């Protein structure tokens, strides 16, 4: 997956999580969608160390909200379908990134079926 696809996936994950929670998007994330020059060949891009810091901050926030949500829904009789769907999607995105990075780092030798590449990732 290219950095452009990674950025698009992160942007889509962030947008889908914050879609109905009433929080305005963070401008750095909202403006993260890459601009692609017309007919430019894809070249390896330098890695930006700020991406690590942004990802760590977002993961910390996701972990905090996951704990709060877990406590909040513990005593609820049910959830509306869209809320359960958002939780499932967020979990799926995080799982896919974890398994990909683990594979890239040499942790797993056979990544079969671990990456949920949807239609939005194959553009």
Buried (B, 14 or more C-beta within 10 A) or exposed (E): BEBBBBBBBBBBBBEBBBEEEEEEBBEEBEEBBBEEEEEEEEEEEEEEEEBEEBEEEBEEEBEEBBEEEEEEBEEEEEEEEEBEEBBEBBEEBBEBBEBBEEBEEEEEEEEEEBBEEEEEBEE
